[in-house]
Amino acid sequence: MPPGPSIDSLADASVTPVVRKSAAWAWREKFIERGDAPLADDAAAQSWNSRAGGEGADAWTALALRGAAPFGDDAATRRFRALASDVFAALCDARVPGSAA
C-alpha cells in the first residue's frame, strides 16, 4: 500500500491482495486529499499508464474504449472524472444493510 493518508485503512488492507488499485481509485483518493482535479488527473494517469498492471496497458480496456481513453482525450477525461467520483463516492458512503447509519 502506498504511504500517506488512507480513506479507510481497514478496507485497504482487506482488498489489496485481491483487487489492483485502479486509476479511478487513484483519482478519487488524490481528489479527496488535495481537492485539485488536474492533480488527481496526474495521479490517475500514472496509475493508468503503469506497466505494473495499469488499465491503459490492458488490451481489453483499449478495445472497450475504442480510442476514447482518458488522459489523451478531453471528453473522455471529463467522463472519467465524473465516473470515478460517482462510483467511489457511492462505495465509500455505502453501509451494510441493517447496520447503524
C-alpha positions in Angstrom: 0.0 0.0 0.0 1.4 3.5 -0.8 2.4 5.8 2.0 0.2 8.6 3.1 -3.3 9.0 4.4 -5.9 6.5 3.7 -9.6 6.9 3.4 -10.3 3.5 5.0 -7.2 1.6 6.1 -9.1 -1.4 7.1 -10.7 -1.7 3.7 -7.3 -1.0 2.0 -5.8 -3.9 4.0 -8.7 -6.3 3.1 -8.8 -5.7 -0.6 -5.2 -5.1 -1.5 -4.4 -8.8 -2.1 -7.5 -9.3 -4.3 -8.0 -6.1 -6.3 -5.4 -4.0 -8.1 -5.5 -0.3 -7.4 -7.4 1.3 -10.3 -6.8 4.6 -11.9 -10.3 5.7 -10.8 -9.5 5.0 -7.2 -6.1 6.8 -7.5 -8.1 9.8 -8.9 -10.7 9.8 -6.1 -8.0 9.4 -3.4 -5.9 12.3 -4.7 -9.0 14.5 -5.2 -10.2 13.9 -1.6 -6.7 14.6 -0.3 -6.0 17.8 -2.3 -9.3 18.9 -3.9 -7.5 19.6 -7.2 -8.9 17.8 -10.3 -5.8 18.3 -12.5 -3.5 16.9 -9.7 -5.9 14.0 -9.4 -5.7 13.5 -13.1 -1.9 13.2 -12.9 -2.2 10.6 -10.2 -4.8 8.6 -12.2 -2.7 8.9 -15.4 0.3 7.5 -13.6 -1.8 4.5 -12.4 -3.5 4.1 -15.8 -0.1 4.1 -17.7 1.7 1.9 -15.2 3.5 -1.0 -16.7 2.8 -2.9 -13.5 -0.9 -3.5 -14.3 -2.4 -0.2 -15.3 -5.6 -0.3 -17.1 -4.2 1.6 -20.0 -1.9 -1.3 -20.9 -4.8 -3.7 -20.9 -5.9 -4.8 -24.4 -9.5 -5.5 -23.3 -9.8 -2.0 -21.9 -8.4 -0.4 -25.1 -10.9 -2.4 -27.1 -13.8 -1.4 -24.9 -12.9 2.3 -25.0 -12.4 2.3 -28.8 -9.8 5.1 -28.6 -11.6 7.3 -26.1 -9.1 6.7 -23.4 -8.8 9.2 -20.5 -5.7 11.4 -20.3 -5.5 11.6 -24.1 -9.0 12.8 -24.9 -10.6 15.8 -23.1 -14.1 14.5 -23.2 -13.0 11.0 -22.0 -11.1 12.6 -19.2 -14.1 14.6 -18.1 -16.3 11.4 -18.2 -13.6 9.5 -16.3 -13.6 12.2 -13.5 -17.4 12.0 -13.2 -17.5 8.2 -13.1 -14.5 8.0 -10.6 -16.2 10.5 -8.4 -19.7 9.0 -8.5 -18.7 5.3 -8.2 -16.3 5.7 -5.4 -18.4 8.2 -3.5 -21.2 5.7 -3.6 -18.9 2.9 -2.4 -17.3 5.0 0.3 -20.8 6.0 1.6 -22.2 2.5 1.4 -23.4 0.8 4.6 -24.2 -2.8 5.3 -28.0 -3.3 5.3 -29.3 -3.2 8.8 -26.2 -1.5 10.3 -26.1 1.8 12.0 -26.0 4.7 9.6 
